[in-house]
Amino acid sequence: MTYQLIYSSDSSIPMQADDLEDLLEQARERNARRGITGALVYVDGVFLQILEGEAATIKALMAKIAIDLRHEAVTVLQEGEVPAPRFSDWTMAYVGATPEQVADWLCMPGTTPVPDLFDGMRRDASQVTNVAQSVLSVLSADRADPASGPQGRA
Ligand SMILES: Cc1cc2nc3c(=O)[nH]c(=O)nc-3n(C[C@H](O)[C@H](O)[C@H](O)COP(=O)(O)O)c2cc1C
């Protein structure tokens, strides 16, 4: 069994491309060593991260992530055992999404403000599952595109 945890948080400071690259480089290297896979979405100052791996490993990582000063309002949206990892191809894929894209994943109007999109996910677990599935679809499409970068592929 694989443990999957999905959380959202607000970045404490607007993340520049360099900040995100540093964060991802460190996360990918550490995750590879710990058998953790997943994806990080960043949209307008809000993070959504999907973490998968062995339960104790994921819980230990989440305890560290929760106290990381680079973000705040860390909210676990969904966690539990899943039959198999969905993101096993990526040590930590990155998806820079637009608010319109996330609204589309949630079947909400494209004009919905980002905080409202995430409030919806906090209230409705099925929306979290839909978003995780949409993130996976985006990544799978990128993988088929030879012009896309390595994306932290495992
Ligand atoms: C949004 C966000 C996502 C992160 N994702 C990961 C991750 O996937 N893997 C990881 O090892 N650290 C991740 N980190 C970094 C951890 O919070 C922490 O800095 C890192 O595990 C090193 O902790 P340590 O120096 O106490 O060992 C993330 C941090 C932030 C802010």
The ligand as a Gaussian input file, in Angstrom:
#p B3LYP/6-31G(d) Opt

LIG

0 1
 C        5.819000      24.041000      -0.637000
 C        6.939000      23.186000      -0.115000
 C        7.102000      21.892000      -0.587000
 C        8.126000      21.073000      -0.126000
 N        8.245000      19.798000      -0.604000
 C        9.232000      19.006000      -0.145000
 C        9.373000      17.666000      -0.623000
 O        8.621000      17.182000      -1.473000
 N       10.401000      16.931000      -0.121000
 C       11.281000      17.411000       0.811000
 O       12.193000      16.692000       1.228000
 N       11.171000      18.675000       1.261000
 C       10.182000      19.472000       0.807000
 N       10.080000      20.756000       1.273000
 C       11.110000      21.252000       2.192000
 C       10.844000      20.851000       3.644000
 O        9.928000      21.748000       4.211000
 C       12.169000      20.908000       4.458000
 O       12.794000      22.136000       4.264000
 C       13.122000      19.813000       4.011000
 O       12.485000      18.570000       4.148000
 C       14.430000      19.811000       4.817000
 O       14.158000      19.690000       6.171000
 P       15.366000      19.524000       7.240000
 O       16.439000      20.484000       6.829000
 O       14.742000      19.860000       8.562000
 O       15.806000      18.109000       7.161000
 C        9.034000      21.589000       0.834000
 C        8.883000      22.893000       1.302000
 C        7.848000      23.688000       0.834000
 C        7.716000      25.098000       1.352000

